Amino acid sequence: MTKIKEINFDGVIGPSHNYAGLSLGNIASSSNAGEASYPREAALQGVAKMRHNIDLGLAQGFFMPLDRPNIGWLNALGTTLNEAEPHIRAAAYSASSMWAANAATISPAPGSEDGKCHMTVANLQTMPHRSHEWPGTLAQLQLAFANQDHFTVHGPIPSPFGDEGAANHMRLCDGHGAAGIEIFVYGKSGGRFPARQHVEASKAVARRHGMSEDHVIFAQQSDKAIAAGAFHNDVVAVANEQLLFAHEEAFEHREEFYAEVQRKFPQAEIVTVPADKVSLGDAIKSYLFNAQLVTLPDSGGMALILPTEAEETESVWSYLQELVAGNGAIRKLCPVNVRQSMANGGGPACLRLRVVTDPDLVDQRFIATPKKLDAIAEVIEQYWPESIVPDQLTDADLLGTIQNARRKLLQSCALEELEH
């Protein structure tokens, strides 16, 4: 395990990417419901972000879009694509698996009792359009991480306990190859928006992964953050190695939580963004915390890979300029254009699943290289629809275009076994 490092696996944005406004509590998703989406542009923006990360010296992987529309799910509901109600049809077409942060929760081998990297696929049962993702996601995880000497891939936590994966999970450690603590963030019901991560699910994942009490913290996301549109913790907090970077209003019992962090991991550096400098609304609008907080291989310092919306939000960019000038852990700001994903409620951090392991242990078909990304981009440019409006989801020609586009991508990546 001497080559252990963090790999970011991005979801390739699928050809059915559309704005149907299916995600209650996700303000961007609701605000853009019914608008035209641009799947080709969206997917190319995602590929460009992966190229950017490789250029920074980061290890990069990818996951394939799932088979959409999900005809099997419609059959289980006793309906068909033509007969389904519009919101059910849109849910069957959803390209939301692009947000790989919700694919699974990952506990790396350095902190596990059995020395394996544990993965639990998220059930995503709170939202109908995401609840049918897990079988396709599980198939990819089992294929990409098939080496059973080093990985254990678990099925979903049973309903009714909602589990939304790594978007509600953080890890603090001295280095990616070292043991540390894992922070599971959950919400509680109440207010106009649902809490998607249940504490029962978080505790079940920790037990499955063999985490000891001394290396686990369960923290409650603040009701105020959920009500403001922080449907996942990664909209208001992010961690990397020794650094926890969070909004002042991210956690319900902030002082108690921070005290537990310091007790269980004394090396932790906690940077709290004050609400009087960046309001909760500006943090959520700009997706300041839905950034990839990464360690730069050459300098050892950290960078924030941010959506360009953060650069365009005056309070956020002003605060960040002060932050990097202070010679702290975060030394570089890297805005990236993922506007198509942002318009549906997902920033740079939503698009990736962090896996700490030796890249050589992963099925190499899922590891990105510049050449592979060139091939993926070529397929996208040739086969992805240019635009989709929700009313088009009854169009038989669009159905054929979407299915053919995914088939061509699987063939290009030699992953035909994922076709169904």
BELNORKA-V539647 format. One record per run of one state. SS is the DSSP state (2 for helix, 1 for strand, 0 for the rest). FROM is the first residue (numbers start at 1). LEN is the number of residues. If there is no record, write none. Layout:
# BELNORKA-V539647
ss:SS from:FROM len:LEN
ss:SS from:FROM len:LEN
This chain:
# BELNORKA-V539647
ss:0 from:1 len:3
ss:1 from:4 len:8
ss:0 from:12 len:15
ss:2 from:27 len:5
ss:0 from:32 len:5
ss:1 from:37 len:1
ss:0 from:38 len:1
ss:2 from:39 len:17
ss:0 from:56 len:3
ss:1 from:59 len:5
ss:0 from:64 len:7
ss:2 from:71 len:6
ss:0 from:77 len:9
ss:2 from:86 len:8
ss:0 from:94 len:2
ss:2 from:96 len:3
ss:0 from:99 len:1
ss:2 from:100 len:3
ss:0 from:103 len:1
ss:1 from:104 len:4
ss:0 from:108 len:1
ss:2 from:109 len:3
ss:0 from:112 len:5
ss:1 from:117 len:5
ss:0 from:122 len:6
ss:2 from:128 len:4
ss:0 from:132 len:2
ss:2 from:134 len:11
ss:0 from:145 len:6
ss:1 from:151 len:4
ss:0 from:155 len:10
ss:2 from:165 len:4
ss:1 from:169 len:5
ss:0 from:174 len:6
ss:1 from:180 len:7
ss:0 from:187 len:12
ss:2 from:199 len:10
ss:0 from:209 len:4
ss:2 from:213 len:3
ss:1 from:216 len:6
ss:0 from:222 len:1
ss:2 from:223 len:6
ss:0 from:229 len:4
ss:2 from:233 len:3
ss:0 from:236 len:1
ss:1 from:237 len:4
ss:0 from:241 len:2
ss:1 from:243 len:5
ss:0 from:248 len:3
ss:1 from:251 len:1
ss:0 from:252 len:2
ss:2 from:254 len:11
ss:0 from:265 len:4
ss:1 from:269 len:5
ss:0 from:274 len:6
ss:2 from:280 len:7
ss:0 from:287 len:5
ss:1 from:292 len:4
ss:0 from:296 len:6
ss:1 from:302 len:6
ss:2 from:308 len:4
ss:0 from:312 len:2
ss:2 from:314 len:12
ss:0 from:326 len:4
ss:1 from:330 len:7
ss:0 from:337 len:2
ss:2 from:339 len:4
ss:0 from:343 len:9
ss:1 from:352 len:7
ss:2 from:359 len:3
ss:0 from:362 len:2
ss:2 from:364 len:3
ss:1 from:367 len:1
ss:0 from:368 len:2
ss:2 from:370 len:14
ss:0 from:384 len:4
ss:1 from:388 len:1
ss:0 from:389 len:1
ss:2 from:390 len:5
ss:0 from:395 len:1
ss:2 from:396 len:17
ss:0 from:413 len:3
ss:2 from:416 len:3
ss:0 from:419 len:2
